[in-house]
């Protein structure tokens, strides 16, 4: 059973209220409590290993009134995203996904030579590079200095270094004009002030324009037991219902929705300014009905997830302990943020996972936050020929099974921990 707690509106470590960030209600009910972990992208350098790490509670709650699932904003986006370790272009499948999206959006909206496209949290230009190649005017808004520079220097994507708010959205519009399409992929969960961010989107978009948002679907997270996608940098977790409410608070109407497979199962939300008079499609109604059938239209319908999460932990630890007793070697593949939630919640350290590898050279020679597992270059797997490779970015399964096919050469096997442990 979930527990409802009245959370006081006292300030936390960063001076923000711990009541619901969408509707302000203090009535918050436990969804899942994952203990206390460090921020998932704060990888450690070797000279930091003897220093203490700050950890923060990772306790997701559901608002009893508006039903938004959220974690308290205990860290600031400025502390996380000003210098960021994630480069979207390191995932070839995600770059391909972005290219297909651009092609479909051009057709859907009728973008042409005079159109203007803005992407919020544009990262290293993984998506807007496809807009540039079509000869369309575009602009990226990216708070991380390092990845924004990569977008400009390597992909020719004009990029502003800033966070989006209502104020900065108005400034960009005044300088560059209104956007026919505003894209906000994989950022809607990353902002603690969901209403101000939504108003920033409204400020950017033309009065007859379109907004496209991709964000993980809470229903899929629950059904596929994807608890590791809960971390401090993900402040909230959306259903179609709560996304509709959040957009409405910013003067936007959810007019269409698609289910897509990125990040283990996401929503693509299409929104327009309220002034357009647009009405939701049948797809919105269908997904709202599906969420209602799953019980996500009420607070107690979110109960039960915590038990499923503890089962995943128990099964994975049992596998790793049995492998160690049998003298089998186990290493990891990937060092994503979600992997650090899993490693910390399960208490997995170098005695059970010797190291993990990652394609991002920024992480090489560093150590995972909390669990302090070394991160190596991918070539290390072929050199060491381990018995098992634990795949931490399980959402890229199709891509990684192909990339790691060479592990079969010495009889090695891949291990996927979610939704249930699977050795392939």
C-alpha positions as CSV (number, residue, x, y, z in Angstrom):
1,X,0.0,0.0,0.0
2,X,1.2,3.5,-0.7
3,X,1.5,6.0,2.2
4,X,0.1,9.5,2.0
5,X,2.2,12.1,3.8
6,X,1.6,15.7,4.3
7,X,4.8,17.3,3.2
8,X,5.5,20.7,4.7
9,X,6.2,23.7,2.5
10,X,9.5,24.4,4.2
11,X,12.6,25.0,2.0
12,X,15.0,22.1,1.2
13,X,18.7,22.3,0.4
14,X,18.2,24.4,-2.7
15,X,15.5,26.6,-1.4
16,X,12.4,25.1,-3.1
17,X,9.2,23.7,-1.8
18,X,8.7,20.0,-1.5
19,X,5.0,20.2,-2.3
20,X,3.7,19.2,-5.7
21,X,5.5,21.3,-8.3
22,X,2.5,21.3,-10.7
23,X,-0.5,22.0,-8.5
24,X,1.1,23.0,-5.2
25,X,-0.7,20.3,-3.1
26,X,1.1,19.0,0.0
27,X,-0.6,15.6,-0.3
28,X,2.1,13.3,-1.6
29,X,1.9,9.5,-1.6
30,X,4.9,7.2,-1.9
31,X,5.4,5.7,-5.4
32,X,8.8,4.0,-4.8
33,X,11.7,4.8,-2.4
34,X,15.1,3.9,-3.8
35,X,17.2,5.0,-0.8
36,X,19.8,7.7,-1.1
37,X,22.3,8.0,-4.0
38,X,24.6,10.6,-5.5
39,X,23.5,12.5,-8.6
40,X,23.8,9.9,-11.4
41,X,26.0,11.9,-13.8
42,X,28.7,13.0,-11.3
43,X,31.4,10.5,-12.2
44,X,34.4,10.5,-10.0
45,X,38.1,11.2,-11.0
46,X,40.7,8.9,-9.5
47,X,41.9,11.6,-7.1
48,X,38.4,11.8,-5.7
49,X,38.1,8.2,-4.5
50,X,39.2,9.0,-1.0
51,X,36.8,11.9,-0.7
52,X,33.2,11.7,0.6
53,X,30.2,11.9,-1.8
54,X,27.0,13.8,-1.1
55,X,23.9,11.6,-1.5
56,X,20.3,12.7,-1.8
57,X,17.1,10.8,-1.1
58,X,15.6,9.2,-4.2
59,X,12.0,9.0,-3.1
60,X,9.4,9.2,-5.9
61,X,5.9,10.3,-4.8
62,X,2.6,10.8,-6.6
63,X,0.5,13.9,-5.9
64,X,-2.9,12.9,-4.5
65,X,-4.5,15.7,-6.3
66,X,-3.0,16.2,-9.8
67,X,-1.4,12.7,-10.0
68,X,2.0,13.9,-11.2
69,X,4.8,11.5,-10.1
70,X,7.9,13.4,-9.0
71,X,11.0,13.4,-6.9
72,X,11.8,16.5,-4.7
73,X,14.1,18.9,-6.5
74,X,17.1,18.4,-4.3
75,X,19.7,19.2,-6.9
76,X,19.6,22.1,-9.4
77,X,19.8,21.8,-13.2
78,X,22.6,24.3,-13.1
79,X,24.7,21.9,-11.0
80,X,23.9,19.0,-13.4
81,X,23.8,20.4,-16.9
82,X,26.3,23.3,-17.1
83,X,29.0,20.7,-17.9
84,X,27.3,17.5,-19.0
85,X,28.7,14.0,-19.6
86,X,26.0,12.8,-22.0
87,X,26.4,13.2,-25.8
88,X,23.3,12.0,-27.8
89,X,25.4,11.3,-30.9
90,X,27.2,8.4,-29.2
91,X,24.0,6.4,-29.8
92,X,23.7,5.7,-33.5
93,X,20.2,4.4,-33.1
94,X,19.1,7.7,-31.5
95,X,20.6,9.8,-34.3
96,X,18.7,7.7,-36.8
97,X,15.5,8.2,-34.7
98,X,16.1,11.9,-34.8
99,X,16.5,11.9,-38.6
100,X,13.3,10.0,-39.0
101,X,11.5,12.4,-36.7
102,X,12.7,15.5,-38.7
103,X,11.6,13.9,-42.0
104,X,8.1,13.2,-40.5
105,X,7.8,16.6,-38.9
106,X,8.6,18.4,-42.2
107,X,5.8,16.5,-43.9
108,X,3.3,16.8,-41.0
109,X,3.7,20.5,-40.5
110,X,4.6,21.5,-44.0
111,X,7.9,23.0,-43.1
112,X,9.6,24.9,-46.0
113,X,12.4,27.4,-46.8
114,X,10.9,30.1,-44.7
115,X,10.3,27.9,-41.6
116,X,12.1,28.2,-38.3
117,X,12.8,25.2,-36.0
118,X,14.0,25.5,-32.4
119,X,15.1,22.6,-30.2
120,X,15.3,23.0,-26.5
121,X,18.0,20.9,-24.8
122,X,19.6,20.4,-28.2
123,X,22.6,18.6,-26.8
124,X,25.4,18.1,-29.4
125,X,23.2,18.8,-32.4
126,X,22.2,15.2,-33.0
127,X,18.7,16.3,-34.2
128,X,19.2,19.7,-35.6
129,X,22.0,18.6,-37.9
130,X,19.2,17.0,-40.0
131,X,17.3,20.3,-40.1
132,X,20.5,22.1,-41.2
133,X,21.0,19.5,-44.0
134,X,17.5,20.3,-45.3
135,X,18.4,24.0,-45.5
136,X,15.9,25.1,-42.9
137,X,16.7,27.9,-40.4
138,X,17.1,26.5,-36.9
139,X,18.4,27.2,-33.4
140,X,19.5,25.0,-30.5
141,X,19.0,26.1,-26.9
142,X,21.4,24.0,-24.8
143,X,22.6,24.8,-21.2
144,X,25.7,22.5,-21.3
145,X,28.7,24.5,-22.5
146,X,30.7,21.4,-23.7
147,X,28.0,19.7,-25.7
148,X,26.7,23.0,-27.1
149,X,30.2,23.7,-28.4
150,X,30.2,20.2,-30.1
151,X,27.0,21.1,-31.9
152,X,28.4,24.3,-33.2
153,X,31.9,23.1,-34.1
154,X,31.2,19.6,-35.4
155,X,27.7,19.8,-36.8
156,X,27.2,23.4,-37.8
157,X,24.2,23.9,-35.6
158,X,23.6,27.4,-34.2
159,X,23.3,27.0,-30.5
160,X,22.6,29.3,-27.6
161,X,24.0,28.4,-24.1
162,X,21.1,28.9,-21.7
163,X,18.3,27.3,-19.8
164,X,14.7,27.8,-21.0
165,X,12.3,29.8,-18.9
166,X,9.4,32.0,-19.8
167,X,11.8,35.0,-19.6
168,X,14.6,33.4,-21.8
169,X,11.9,32.1,-24.2
170,X,10.6,35.7,-24.7
171,X,14.2,36.9,-25.2
172,X,14.9,34.3,-27.9
173,X,11.6,35.0,-29.7
174,X,12.4,38.8,-29.7
175,X,15.8,38.2,-31.2
176,X,15.1,35.3,-33.6
177,X,11.4,35.4,-34.2
178,X,8.7,32.8,-33.4
179,X,9.3,29.2,-34.2
180,X,7.0,27.1,-36.5
181,X,8.2,24.0,-34.6
182,X,9.7,23.8,-31.1
183,X,11.2,20.4,-30.2
184,X,11.8,19.4,-26.6
185,X,13.0,15.8,-26.6
186,X,14.1,14.1,-23.4
187,X,14.1,17.3,-21.4
188,X,10.5,17.6,-20.1
189,X,11.4,15.4,-17.1
190,X,14.6,17.3,-16.4
191,X,13.2,20.7,-15.3
192,X,11.9,21.3,-11.7
193,X,9.7,24.3,-12.6
194,X,7.4,22.5,-15.1
195,X,5.0,25.5,-15.4
196,X,7.7,28.1,-16.1
197,X,9.3,25.7,-18.7
198,X,6.0,25.2,-20.4
199,X,5.5,28.9,-20.6
200,X,9.0,29.1,-22.1
201,X,7.8,26.8,-24.8
202,X,4.7,28.9,-25.4
203,X,6.9,32.0,-25.6
204,X,9.1,30.4,-28.3
205,X,6.4,29.0,-30.6
206,X,4.4,30.9,-33.1
207,X,0.7,31.5,-32.4
208,X,-0.2,29.0,-35.0
209,X,2.9,26.8,-34.4
210,X,3.6,23.3,-33.1
211,X,5.5,21.9,-30.1
212,X,6.8,18.3,-30.1
213,X,7.9,16.7,-26.8
214,X,9.3,13.3,-26.3
215,X,9.3,12.0,-22.7
216,X,9.2,8.6,-21.0
217,X,5.7,7.2,-20.4
218,X,5.0,6.4,-16.8
219,X,2.6,3.6,-17.8
220,X,5.4,1.9,-19.7
221,X,7.9,2.5,-16.8
222,X,5.5,0.6,-14.5
223,X,4.6,-2.2,-16.9
224,X,8.3,-2.9,-17.8
225,X,9.6,-2.2,-14.3
226,X,12.0,0.4,-15.5
227,X,12.8,1.8,-12.0
228,X,16.4,2.7,-13.0
229,X,15.0,5.6,-15.1
230,X,14.2,7.3,-11.8
231,X,17.0,9.5,-10.7
232,X,17.5,13.0,-9.3
233,X,17.9,14.6,-12.7
234,X,14.5,13.3,-13.7
235,X,12.2,15.5,-11.6
236,X,8.9,14.1,-12.9
237,X,7.3,11.1,-14.7
238,X,4.4,11.7,-17.0
239,X,1.2,10.0,-18.0
240,X,-0.8,11.5,-20.9
241,X,-3.1,12.8,-18.2
242,X,-0.5,14.6,-16.2
243,X,1.3,15.9,-19.3
244,X,-2.1,17.3,-20.5
245,X,-2.5,19.1,-17.2
246,X,1.0,20.4,-17.2
247,X,0.7,21.8,-20.8
248,X,-2.6,23.4,-20.0
249,X,-1.0,25.3,-17.1
250,X,1.2,26.9,-19.7
251,X,-1.5,27.8,-22.1
252,X,-0.9,24.8,-24.4
253,X,-3.3,22.1,-25.7
254,X,-2.3,18.5,-26.1
255,X,-3.6,17.7,-29.6
256,X,-2.0,14.4,-30.5
257,X,0.2,11.7,-28.9
258,X,2.2,8.8,-30.3
259,X,3.8,5.8,-28.5
260,X,7.4,5.4,-29.5
261,X,10.1,2.9,-28.3
262,X,12.9,5.3,-27.4
263,X,14.2,5.0,-23.8
264,X,12.3,1.9,-23.3
265,X,8.9,3.4,-24.2
266,X,8.1,7.0,-24.5
267,X,5.4,9.5,-25.5
268,X,5.6,11.9,-28.3
269,X,3.3,14.8,-27.4
270,X,2.1,17.2,-30.0
271,X,0.9,20.5,-28.5
272,X,-0.3,23.9,-29.8
273,X,-1.2,27.2,-28.3
274,X,-4.6,27.3,-26.8
275,X,-5.5,30.2,-29.2
276,X,-5.4,27.9,-32.2
277,X,-8.6,26.2,-30.9
278,X,-7.1,22.8,-31.7
279,X,-8.9,19.8,-30.2
280,X,-7.3,16.5,-29.2
281,X,-7.3,13.5,-31.6
282,X,-8.7,10.1,-30.9
283,X,-5.2,8.9,-30.1
284,X,-5.3,11.1,-26.9
285,X,-8.6,9.6,-25.8
286,X,-7.4,6.1,-26.4
287,X,-4.3,6.5,-24.3
288,X,-6.2,8.3,-21.5
289,X,-8.6,5.3,-21.5
290,X,-5.6,2.9,-21.3
291,X,-4.1,4.7,-18.4
292,X,-7.5,4.7,-16.6
293,X,-7.8,1.0,-17.1
294,X,-4.3,0.6,-15.4
295,X,-5.5,2.7,-12.5
296,X,-3.3,5.7,-13.2
297,X,-6.3,8.1,-13.0
298,X,-6.2,7.7,-9.2
299,X,-3.4,7.9,-6.6
300,X,-3.8,4.4,-5.2
301,X,-3.6,2.9,-8.7
302,X,0.2,3.7,-8.5
303,X,0.7,1.3,-5.6
304,X,2.6,-2.0,-6.0
305,X,5.5,-0.8,-8.1
306,X,7.9,-0.9,-5.1
307,X,7.5,-4.6,-4.7
308,X,8.3,-5.3,-8.3
309,X,11.4,-3.2,-8.0
310,X,12.7,-5.2,-5.0
311,X,12.3,-8.4,-6.9
312,X,14.5,-7.1,-9.7
313,X,17.2,-6.2,-7.1
314,X,17.0,-9.6,-5.5
315,X,17.2,-11.6,-8.7
316,X,20.2,-9.5,-10.1
317,X,22.2,-9.8,-6.9
318,X,21.5,-13.6,-6.7
319,X,22.9,-13.9,-10.3
320,X,26.0,-11.9,-9.6
321,X,26.7,-13.7,-6.3
322,X,26.3,-17.1,-8.0
323,X,28.6,-16.0,-10.8
324,X,31.3,-14.9,-8.3
325,X,31.0,-18.2,-6.4
326,X,31.4,-20.1,-9.7
327,X,34.5,-18.1,-10.6
328,X,32.8,-16.4,-13.5
329,X,33.9,-12.9,-14.6
330,X,31.3,-10.2,-15.0
331,X,31.8,-6.7,-16.5
332,X,29.4,-4.0,-17.6
333,X,28.6,-2.3,-20.8
334,X,27.6,1.3,-20.7
335,X,27.7,4.0,-18.0
336,X,24.3,5.7,-18.4
337,X,22.5,7.6,-15.7
338,X,19.9,4.9,-15.3
339,X,22.7,2.4,-14.7
340,X,23.9,4.3,-11.7
341,X,20.4,4.2,-10.2
342,X,20.4,0.4,-10.6
343,X,23.9,-0.1,-9.3
344,X,23.4,2.0,-6.2
345,X,19.9,0.6,-5.4
346,X,21.2,-2.9,-5.7
347,X,24.5,-2.2,-3.9
348,X,26.6,-3.5,-6.8
349,X,30.3,-2.6,-6.4
350,X,33.6,-3.7,-8.0
351,X,33.6,-7.0,-6.2
352,X,30.5,-8.0,-8.2
353,X,31.1,-5.9,-11.4
354,X,34.8,-5.5,-12.1
355,X,34.3,-2.5,-14.4
356,X,32.0,-1.1,-17.1
357,X,32.8,0.3,-20.5
358,X,31.4,3.3,-22.4
359,X,31.8,4.8,-25.8
360,X,32.0,8.3,-24.3
361,X,35.7,9.1,-23.8
362,X,34.7,11.7,-21.2
363,X,34.0,8.9,-18.8
364,X,37.1,6.8,-19.4
365,X,39.3,6.6,-16.3
366,X,36.5,7.8,-14.1
367,X,34.4,5.9,-11.6
368,X,30.6,5.5,-11.3
369,X,29.0,7.7,-8.6
370,X,28.4,5.9,-5.3
371,X,29.4,2.5,-6.4
372,X,32.8,3.6,-7.7
373,X,33.1,1.0,-10.5
374,X,35.8,1.9,-13.0
375,X,34.7,3.0,-16.5
376,X,37.0,1.8,-19.3
377,X,37.0,2.1,-23.1
378,X,34.9,-0.5,-25.0
379,X,37.9,-2.3,-26.4
380,X,38.6,-3.6,-22.9
381,X,35.9,-6.3,-23.2
382,X,37.6,-8.0,-26.2
383,X,40.9,-7.9,-24.3
384,X,39.6,-9.5,-21.1
385,X,37.0,-11.9,-22.7
386,X,34.6,-11.9,-19.7
387,X,32.0,-14.6,-19.1
388,X,29.2,-12.2,-18.8
389,X,28.5,-8.6,-19.9
390,X,25.8,-6.8,-17.9
391,X,24.1,-4.3,-20.3
392,X,23.2,-1.2,-18.4
393,X,21.6,0.8,-21.2
394,X,19.1,-2.0,-21.8
395,X,16.9,0.5,-23.8
396,X,19.4,0.2,-26.7
397,X,19.1,-3.6,-26.7
398,X,18.7,-4.0,-30.5
399,X,21.6,-1.8,-31.2
400,X,23.9,-3.3,-28.5
401,X,23.2,-7.0,-29.3
402,X,24.6,-6.2,-32.7
403,X,27.5,-4.2,-31.4
404,X,28.4,-6.9,-28.9
405,X,28.0,-9.9,-31.2
406,X,31.8,-10.5,-30.9
407,X,31.3,-11.6,-27.3
408,X,30.0,-14.9,-28.6
409,X,33.5,-15.7,-30.0
410,X,34.7,-16.9,-26.6
411,X,31.3,-18.1,-25.3
412,X,30.5,-14.9,-23.4
413,X,26.9,-14.0,-22.8
414,X,24.9,-10.7,-22.4
415,X,22.8,-10.1,-19.3
416,X,19.8,-7.7,-19.4
417,X,18.5,-6.8,-15.9
418,X,15.2,-5.3,-16.8
419,X,12.2,-6.0,-16.8
420,X,13.5,-9.4,-15.5
421,X,17.0,-10.7,-15.6
422,X,17.7,-12.4,-18.9
423,X,20.9,-14.1,-20.1
424,X,21.3,-14.2,-23.9
